[in-house]
Amino acid sequence: MNTQLIGQSWDQLAGKHEDMVSSFYDRFFNQYPDYKPLFANTMDRHKKKMVETMALVARVTEDTEIAHPHLVKMGSKHCEYKLGREDLEKFKSVFLQVIGEYCAEWTDDYQQAWNEAFDKHVIPYMAHGMKINHAH
């Protein structure tokens, strides 16, 4: 996984992280309206947390001592919603669409780097926190 590309693409969004996350949630709820009630009254906090988490993923994906416990903790905070791996895959799909639109120089290499970050780090460790079976 190319952590340098992940960091570079995140840096391209400087000053636009909040806008990108807002666009992400707009599209996510448009494509998957059933999720919207889970975020009632807490949208601003969720947006802030998502920017913080993705910044962490962009910076320290290889530094597993920092990133993995954070992702497990984030997953555990989602336990009450009874989500599964397929929910995390939907999140990843929409996130990759939106970040690709916001990055001025988005390439297949950036797409692959973020896809691997989700597949090898974000999804497995959030799933662990959510107590979901790790098998594909």
PyRosetta script that sets phi, psi and omega in degrees:
from pyrosetta import init, pose_from_sequence

init()
pose = pose_from_sequence("MNTQLIGQSWDQLAGKHEDMVSSFYDRFFNQYPDYKPLFANTMDRHKKKMVETMALVARVTEDTEIAHPHLVKMGSKHCEYKLGREDLEKFKSVFLQVIGEYCAEWTDDYQQAWNEAFDKHVIPYMAHGMKINHAH")
pose.set_psi(1, 137.1)
pose.set_omega(1, -175.7)
pose.set_phi(2, -96.9)
pose.set_psi(2, 92.7)
pose.set_omega(2, -178.8)
pose.set_phi(3, -67.6)
pose.set_psi(3, -26.4)
pose.set_omega(3, 178.3)
pose.set_phi(4, -63.5)
pose.set_psi(4, -42.8)
pose.set_omega(4, 179.0)
pose.set_phi(5, -65.4)
pose.set_psi(5, -37.6)
pose.set_omega(5, 178.8)
pose.set_phi(6, -63.3)
pose.set_psi(6, -46.5)
pose.set_omega(6, 178.2)
pose.set_phi(7, -62.3)
pose.set_psi(7, -42.5)
pose.set_omega(7, 179.8)
pose.set_phi(8, -62.4)
pose.set_psi(8, -44.4)
pose.set_omega(8, -178.3)
pose.set_phi(9, -67.0)
pose.set_psi(9, -38.4)
pose.set_omega(9, 177.6)
pose.set_phi(10, -63.9)
pose.set_psi(10, -40.3)
pose.set_omega(10, 178.9)
pose.set_phi(11, -63.4)
pose.set_psi(11, -31.5)
pose.set_omega(11, 177.8)
pose.set_phi(12, -62.2)
pose.set_psi(12, -21.5)
pose.set_omega(12, -177.9)
pose.set_phi(13, -91.6)
pose.set_psi(13, 7.9)
pose.set_omega(13, -177.9)
pose.set_phi(14, -48.8)
pose.set_psi(14, 127.4)
pose.set_omega(14, -178.7)
pose.set_phi(15, 83.1)
pose.set_psi(15, -8.1)
pose.set_omega(15, -177.5)
pose.set_phi(16, -120.1)
pose.set_psi(16, 5.3)
pose.set_omega(16, -176.6)
pose.set_phi(17, -57.2)
pose.set_psi(17, -46.2)
pose.set_omega(17, -178.4)
pose.set_phi(18, -65.7)
pose.set_psi(18, -40.6)
pose.set_omega(18, 177.9)
pose.set_phi(19, -62.5)
pose.set_psi(19, -42.5)
pose.set_omega(19, -179.8)
pose.set_phi(20, -62.9)
pose.set_psi(20, -43.6)
pose.set_omega(20, -180.0)
pose.set_phi(21, -65.8)
pose.set_psi(21, -39.7)
pose.set_omega(21, 176.3)
pose.set_phi(22, -61.5)
pose.set_psi(22, -43.6)
pose.set_omega(22, 177.4)
pose.set_phi(23, -63.0)
pose.set_psi(23, -39.1)
pose.set_omega(23, 178.0)
pose.set_phi(24, -58.1)
pose.set_psi(24, -52.5)
pose.set_omega(24, -177.4)
pose.set_phi(25, -64.0)
pose.set_psi(25, -38.3)
pose.set_omega(25, 177.0)
pose.set_phi(26, -57.9)
pose.set_psi(26, -47.2)
pose.set_omega(26, -178.4)
pose.set_phi(27, -70.1)
pose.set_psi(27, -40.7)
pose.set_omega(27, -179.8)
pose.set_phi(28, -59.2)
pose.set_psi(28, -47.2)
pose.set_omega(28, -179.2)
pose.set_phi(29, -70.6)
pose.set_psi(29, -29.2)
pose.set_omega(29, 176.0)
pose.set_phi(30, -67.3)
pose.set_psi(30, -43.4)
pose.set_omega(30, -179.0)
pose.set_phi(31, -78.2)
pose.set_psi(31, -32.9)
pose.set_omega(31, -175.6)
pose.set_phi(32, -132.8)
pose.set_psi(32, 71.9)
pose.set_omega(32, -174.3)
pose.set_phi(33, -61.5)
pose.set_psi(33, -21.3)
pose.set_omega(33, -179.2)
pose.set_phi(34, -63.0)
pose.set_psi(34, -20.5)
pose.set_omega(34, -179.2)
pose.set_phi(35, -81.2)
pose.set_psi(35, -21.4)
pose.set_omega(35, -172.9)
pose.set_phi(36, -55.2)
pose.set_psi(36, -43.2)
pose.set_omega(36, -179.9)
pose.set_phi(37, -60.0)
pose.set_psi(37, -24.0)
pose.set_omega(37, 179.4)
pose.set_phi(38, -67.4)
pose.set_psi(38, -18.2)
pose.set_omega(38, -175.0)
pose.set_phi(39, -109.1)
pose.set_psi(39, 7.9)
pose.set_omega(39, -177.1)
pose.set_phi(40, -54.8)
pose.set_psi(40, 132.1)
pose.set_omega(40, 174.8)
pose.set_phi(41, 67.2)
pose.set_psi(41, 2.7)
pose.set_omega(41, -178.3)
pose.set_phi(42, -128.0)
pose.set_psi(42, 18.4)
pose.set_omega(42, -172.5)
pose.set_phi(43, -60.8)
pose.set_psi(43, -45.1)
pose.set_omega(43, -178.2)
pose.set_phi(44, -60.5)
pose.set_psi(44, -42.2)
pose.set_omega(44, 179.4)
pose.set_phi(45, -65.5)
pose.set_psi(45, -41.6)
pose.set_omega(45, 179.1)
pose.set_phi(46, -62.6)
pose.set_psi(46, -42.3)
pose.set_omega(46, 179.7)
pose.set_phi(47, -61.8)
pose.set_psi(47, -44.6)
pose.set_omega(47, -179.8)
pose.set_phi(48, -62.3)
pose.set_psi(48, -45.3)
pose.set_omega(48, -179.6)
pose.set_phi(49, -63.9)
pose.set_psi(49, -38.1)
pose.set_omega(49, -179.3)
pose.set_phi(50, -67.1)
pose.set_psi(50, -41.8)
pose.set_omega(50, 177.7)
pose.set_phi(51, -60.3)
pose.set_psi(51, -45.5)
pose.set_omega(51, 180.0)
pose.set_phi(52, -61.5)
pose.set_psi(52, -44.6)
pose.set_omega(52, -177.8)
pose.set_phi(53, -66.7)
pose.set_psi(53, -44.4)
pose.set_omega(53, -179.0)
pose.set_phi(54, -68.6)
pose.set_psi(54, -32.6)
pose.set_omega(54, 174.7)
pose.set_phi(55, -63.6)
pose.set_psi(55, -39.9)
pose.set_omega(55, 177.4)
pose.set_phi(56, -64.4)
pose.set_psi(56, -45.5)
pose.set_omega(56, 178.4)
pose.set_phi(57, -60.3)
pose.set_psi(57, -41.8)
pose.set_omega(57, -178.5)
pose.set_phi(58, -65.9)
pose.set_psi(58, -29.7)
pose.set_omega(58, -175.8)
pose.set_phi(59, -93.0)
pose.set_psi(59, -38.8)
pose.set_omega(59, -167.6)
pose.set_phi(60, -131.2)
pose.set_psi(60, 32.8)
pose.set_omega(60, -179.6)
pose.set_phi(61, -56.7)
pose.set_psi(61, -36.6)
pose.set_omega(61, 178.5)
pose.set_phi(62, -79.5)
pose.set_psi(62, -19.3)
pose.set_omega(62, 179.3)
pose.set_phi(63, -88.7)
pose.set_psi(63, 78.3)
pose.set_omega(63, -170.4)
pose.set_phi(64, -65.5)
pose.set_psi(64, -22.8)
pose.set_omega(64, 179.7)
pose.set_phi(65, -65.3)
pose.set_psi(65, -24.8)
pose.set_omega(65, 178.1)
pose.set_phi(66, -96.7)
pose.set_psi(66, -51.0)
pose.set_omega(66, -171.7)
pose.set_phi(67, -68.7)
pose.set_psi(67, -45.9)
pose.set_omega(67, -173.6)
pose.set_phi(68, -63.9)
pose.set_psi(68, -47.0)
pose.set_omega(68, 177.6)
pose.set_phi(69, -60.6)
pose.set_psi(69, -36.4)
pose.set_omega(69, 178.7)
pose.set_phi(70, -63.7)
pose.set_psi(70, -44.0)
pose.set_omega(70, -179.5)
pose.set_phi(71, -67.1)
pose.set_psi(71, -38.6)
pose.set_omega(71, 176.6)
pose.set_phi(72, -62.1)
pose.set_psi(72, -44.1)
pose.set_omega(72, 179.2)
pose.set_phi(73, -62.0)
pose.set_psi(73, -43.2)
pose.set_omega(73, 177.7)
pose.set_phi(74, -61.0)
pose.set_psi(74, -42.0)
pose.set_omega(74, 177.9)
pose.set_phi(75, -61.2)
pose.set_psi(75, -42.5)
pose.set_omega(75, -177.7)
pose.set_phi(76, -64.0)
pose.set_psi(76, -29.3)
pose.set_omega(76, 178.0)
pose.set_phi(77, -72.2)
pose.set_psi(77, -12.7)
pose.set_omega(77, 179.1)
pose.set_phi(78, -100.2)
pose.set_psi(78, -0.4)
pose.set_omega(78, -177.0)
pose.set_phi(79, -54.8)
pose.set_psi(79, -43.7)
pose.set_omega(79, -174.1)
pose.set_phi(80, -61.5)
pose.set_psi(80, -18.0)
pose.set_omega(80, -176.8)
pose.set_phi(81, -88.0)
pose.set_psi(81, -4.3)
pose.set_omega(81, 176.8)
pose.set_phi(82, 57.2)
pose.set_psi(82, 45.4)
pose.set_omega(82, 179.4)
pose.set_phi(83, -87.0)
pose.set_psi(83, 159.8)
pose.set_omega(83, 178.3)
pose.set_phi(84, -123.8)
pose.set_psi(84, 179.7)
pose.set_omega(84, 179.6)
pose.set_phi(85, -57.3)
pose.set_psi(85, -36.2)
pose.set_omega(85, -179.1)
pose.set_phi(86, -63.2)
pose.set_psi(86, -30.8)
pose.set_omega(86, 176.9)
pose.set_phi(87, -67.1)
pose.set_psi(87, -40.7)
pose.set_omega(87, 177.9)
pose.set_phi(88, -66.4)
pose.set_psi(88, -35.3)
pose.set_omega(88, 177.2)
pose.set_phi(89, -65.8)
pose.set_psi(89, -38.0)
pose.set_omega(89, 177.2)
pose.set_phi(90, -63.9)
pose.set_psi(90, -43.4)
pose.set_omega(90, 177.8)
pose.set_phi(91, -57.8)
pose.set_psi(91, -49.1)
pose.set_omega(91, -179.6)
pose.set_phi(92, -58.9)
pose.set_psi(92, -45.9)
pose.set_omega(92, -176.7)
pose.set_phi(93, -58.8)
pose.set_psi(93, -47.7)
pose.set_omega(93, -179.1)
pose.set_phi(94, -69.9)
pose.set_psi(94, -39.7)
pose.set_omega(94, 179.1)
pose.set_phi(95, -59.3)
pose.set_psi(95, -45.4)
pose.set_omega(95, -179.4)
pose.set_phi(96, -64.8)
pose.set_psi(96, -36.1)
pose.set_omega(96, 175.9)
pose.set_phi(97, -61.6)
pose.set_psi(97, -49.4)
pose.set_omega(97, -172.3)
pose.set_phi(98, -72.2)
pose.set_psi(98, -44.4)
pose.set_omega(98, -179.7)
pose.set_phi(99, -63.5)
pose.set_psi(99, -34.9)
pose.set_omega(99, 177.4)
pose.set_phi(100, -63.7)
pose.set_psi(100, -32.6)
pose.set_omega(100, 178.5)
pose.set_phi(101, -76.3)
pose.set_psi(101, -29.8)
pose.set_omega(101, -177.9)
pose.set_phi(102, -84.1)
pose.set_psi(102, -26.0)
pose.set_omega(102, 179.7)
pose.set_phi(103, -78.4)
pose.set_psi(103, 126.8)
pose.set_omega(103, -177.8)
pose.set_phi(104, -63.7)
pose.set_psi(104, -33.5)
pose.set_omega(104, -174.8)
pose.set_phi(105, -121.2)
pose.set_psi(105, 44.0)
pose.set_omega(105, -177.6)
pose.set_phi(106, -64.7)
pose.set_psi(106, 132.5)
pose.set_omega(106, -179.9)
pose.set_phi(107, -130.0)
pose.set_psi(107, 170.6)
pose.set_omega(107, 174.9)
pose.set_phi(108, -60.1)
pose.set_psi(108, -32.8)
pose.set_omega(108, 179.1)
pose.set_phi(109, -65.4)
pose.set_psi(109, -41.3)
pose.set_omega(109, 176.0)
pose.set_phi(110, -63.0)
pose.set_psi(110, -44.8)
pose.set_omega(110, -179.9)
pose.set_phi(111, -57.4)
pose.set_psi(111, -46.6)
pose.set_omega(111, -179.1)
pose.set_phi(112, -64.8)
pose.set_psi(112, -41.0)
pose.set_omega(112, -178.9)
pose.set_phi(113, -63.1)
pose.set_psi(113, -45.6)
pose.set_omega(113, 179.2)
pose.set_phi(114, -68.5)
pose.set_psi(114, -38.5)
pose.set_omega(114, 178.0)
pose.set_phi(115, -59.1)
pose.set_psi(115, -45.3)
pose.set_omega(115, 178.5)
pose.set_phi(116, -65.9)
pose.set_psi(116, -36.8)
pose.set_omega(116, 178.1)
pose.set_phi(117, -60.2)
pose.set_psi(117, -43.0)
pose.set_omega(117, 177.6)
pose.set_phi(118, -66.9)
pose.set_psi(118, -47.1)
pose.set_omega(118, -174.5)
pose.set_phi(119, -69.1)
pose.set_psi(119, -33.2)
pose.set_omega(119, -175.2)
pose.set_phi(120, -100.3)
pose.set_psi(120, -18.7)
pose.set_omega(120, -176.0)
pose.set_phi(121, -127.4)
pose.set_psi(121, -64.5)
pose.set_omega(121, -171.0)
pose.set_phi(122, -59.9)
pose.set_psi(122, -55.6)
pose.set_omega(122, -175.0)
pose.set_phi(123, -67.7)
pose.set_psi(123, -49.0)
pose.set_omega(123, -179.0)
pose.set_phi(124, -60.9)
pose.set_psi(124, -40.3)
pose.set_omega(124, -176.1)
pose.set_phi(125, -80.4)
pose.set_psi(125, -32.2)
pose.set_omega(125, 171.5)
pose.set_phi(126, -67.4)
pose.set_psi(126, -40.9)
pose.set_omega(126, 178.0)
pose.set_phi(127, -60.5)
pose.set_psi(127, -39.8)
pose.set_omega(127, 177.6)
pose.set_phi(128, -60.1)
pose.set_psi(128, -45.8)
pose.set_omega(128, 178.8)
pose.set_phi(129, -65.0)
pose.set_psi(129, -30.5)
pose.set_omega(129, 179.2)
pose.set_phi(130, -85.4)
pose.set_psi(130, -1.3)
pose.set_omega(130, -179.6)
pose.set_phi(131, 61.2)
pose.set_psi(131, 42.1)
pose.set_omega(131, 176.6)
pose.set_phi(132, -99.4)
pose.set_psi(132, 143.6)
pose.set_omega(132, 176.3)
pose.set_phi(133, -57.8)
pose.set_psi(133, 136.9)
pose.set_omega(133, -176.6)
pose.set_phi(134, -79.7)
pose.set_psi(134, -14.4)
pose.set_omega(134, -176.7)
pose.set_phi(135, -64.9)
pose.set_psi(135, 144.3)
pose.set_omega(135, 176.5)
pose.set_phi(136, -80.6)
pose.dump_pdb("model.pdb")
